[in-house]
Amino acid sequence: MKIPSFLKKKRTYVILAILILGGLWWQNSIRSGQEGLYETEVVAQRDLVRTVEVTGEMKPAQRIELSFEVSGKLARVEKKVGDSVKPGDVIAQLGDDDLIFTLRRAESAVAVAEANLRLREAGETTQSIRVSEADVQKAQAAYDKSLVDLENAKISTANAIKSAELAVKTAENNLANTGTTNEQAITNAVTNLRLGLLATLGPLQTALTDGDAIVGVDDTATNSSYKRLLGLTDTQSMATAEISYRSAKTLKATADVAVKALNDQSTQESILKASGDVKAALLSMQTFLTDVQKVLSASIAGAALTETQLNTKKATIDGDRTVISTQKTSVETFVQGVENAKLGRNSSSDQLESAYDTAVLNLDTARSEAETQIKNANSAIAISKASLESAQAALDLKKSGPRSIDLEPLRAALTDARTAYEQAVSNLKKAQVIAPVEGVVSEIVPELGEQVAAGASVIKMVGLAQYDIEVLLPEADVAKVKAGQSASVTLDAYGDATTFNGVVVSEDPDQTVVQDAVYYKSRIQLDPREDVEFKPGMTANVTISTAKAEKVFVISMRAVRTDSASGVQTVRILDGKNPVEKVVTLGLRGDEGKVEVMSGLAEGQTVIVSEQSK
């Protein structure tokens, strides 16, 4: 096609440009005459959305705190923070040596009870032989113990005599140094008292253990087979002994704490106070042993407790009573030694002579009690040896088969052993923390070796089933947000390009105050995503859609005027060059300052948003 020649001239294009610019200027002048004083917008139909934007934190929907059912020392932690666990996994374990030992003993007890029952049911001669063999073993153990008790008696009485001799020597020195200050003697006496107090702890423990083996307050296993035979002729004796056991145990514990806290830097006052605790414990222990002896005196022999065994136990308690009496005398001697040392500082010769006489008397008493204690120990050896010989003789004599009534105690013993085993298994499980669900360990509260109380939170874990986002809604927005509303979420960890869908699942009715501002917690549940990994604490940016209106007339809220008296809302529109006021009914107030017009305006009308200055 041939281009006209006038279009090839540059001047033609210049003239066209001038004409176009002139036309635009004229059109703008006409419009300025009408609208130059106003900022306007055209009523348009569109979708309107109201959202609430908040920042939240990713949290697991399930947080679990686990604890031990019993107290103990944390021995093992099988998992570390961040490890995954499955239901039934052992996460932590208390020191269970005692529990395992108890379980093994319970297993052994069940095996023994079953074996004994089978043997007696079989009715063969080997049954009675094995029972007698067990009696021989028990008698041998009692005999061996009596030998050990004799050696202990020799040691304890030698210490008591040595202490009494030292007190006599101290009294002699005080007498020789009448009227002089002998602080060193006081120091020595106090030191001797402290060492003497320490020496009482072993005999106290031995006496408490021997007595409890009979009474069975804490040691319920030793007397389980013959407890029903104890105190039968004096039913109150057992209850009295149990009460005095608890008293003796408490006072002994107090004495233990007081004495073990002493050292060579301790003051005289603290050592003397500890001596009072020890004397109270010794006196209480004497009462307890006397009550135990009353129980034994009121007991009768039977199949589970032969006359010989009963005599052995009486001898053991008599020996303990003698040892405790010796220890009591020893402590009193040491205390007297301290008093003598103090007295020697500024007492008269007569007073020191009296103190010396007392020390000599205490020494005589210590020697006398030592002789008695050794004699009792030798008697116990003779009795236990006789019991051993009797058991050995009974081993050869028992040939008869079992009677039906003879089997009942064995069946009861088996039931008791099985119950003890089940209890031991249960106790062992209580010393473990086991994962209840699949999840991840989030926190391990105590350190290895730390003492843990029963019920205290030890392991914290989070379930992997679901993660939620926790947000804080400002007070101004809380009425807009409801459960079930949809939400769009981005996570700082994945950037704005990755969007997650969610829904509001709950609102906390209680307030949360942050820097004097009131907020309300709400939780957003995300739709499952297998291509991403959520972690607790991730920062989430949440946009909640609280309301939506589709295809409605929308204007700027700035264009709306509200009469303060009547509350009527109006909008000004341009009718030609003149503004005209229209009464409107408003609906949803959305984002970006926009509002829905339900009536009063039509699409395409020009609305005055604000008035401009000329």
Protein Blocks (a to p, Z undefined) as FASTA:
>chain_A
ZZdfklmpmklmmmmmmmmmmmmmmmmmmmmmmmmmpccddddddddddddddddddddf
bdcddddfbdcddfbdfbdehiacdehiafbdcdfklmmmmmmmmmmmmmmmmmmmmmmm
nopaklmmmmmmmmmmmmmmmmmmmmmmmmmmmmmmmmmmmmmmmmmmmmmmmmmmgoia
cfklmmmmmmmmmmmmmmmmmmmmmmmmmmmmmnommmmmlmmmmmmmgoklmmklmmmm
mmmmmmmmmmmmmmmmmmmmpcfkbcfklmmmmmmmmmmmmmmmmmmmmmmmmmmmmpcc
dfklcfklmmmmmmmmmmmmmmmmmmmmmmmmmmmmmmmmmmmmmpcfklmmmmmmmmmm
mmmmmmmmmmmmmmmmmmmmmmmmmmmmmmmmmmmmmmbdcdfklmmmmmmmmmmmmmmm
mmmmmmmmmmpccdfbdcddfbdfbdehiacdehiafbdcddfkbccddddddfklmmmp
cghiacddddfklojklccddddfbdcfbdcdeehiacddddddddddfkbccdehiacd
ddddfbdcehiadddfklpccdfklopacddddehjaccddddddddddehhiacdfbhp
aehiacdfbdcdZZ
